[in-house]
Amino acid sequence: MTVEEMSALALGIGFFAFMLVSLILTTTHQVEQRPAAQRVGGARFWMTAFLFLPMAFVEEAIFRWFFIGELRWVIGLIPAFLLSMGLFILAHRPNERLRFMAVLNLAIVGAILGFVFLRWGIWVATAGHAGWNLAEWGMGYAVSGEKTRALLPAPIYRVVKGEPFGPEGHWSTTVVLLAMLFVLVDVHRFI
């Protein structure tokens, strides 16, 4: 597959993985929904949706390309990989209070995106990251914490009951991410 095809696939996988999280949250009655404080439609909707690709690229450039791709030549792959994961978690701390499940899920995401970066490159990691965030926002959830909602108002308003960090702090995300990690590790043996 070309980089473009792998990126499109990663975008779709990220998007549908979050849709699965949303389905679990909804069917287990963990979601509160109410009208959005402000209408997000038309040009504002598309402008916000477009922002997810450059935002994901910046995060991937910092946490995967710089730390894993470049710093590994100085400190080694494993320390660079772990540093990337740790700093990725810390970078999300200002968005909301991080409980154990949010830290665990951010670590798993860091591992997944690091693995994808090492195997397929920055564009595929960026696409997967953007797909997840785009679906999360499009379904009305705050992207990685309620404090981001003011910056990225969603078309509808959904919150996970009792979880200020949102879906990334819930067990449903852990289940989906661990399944993705398992598939990635298994697929890597054959590709």
Order of alpha helices (4+ residues) and beta strands (2+ residues): alpha-beta-alpha-alpha-alpha-alpha-alpha-beta-alpha
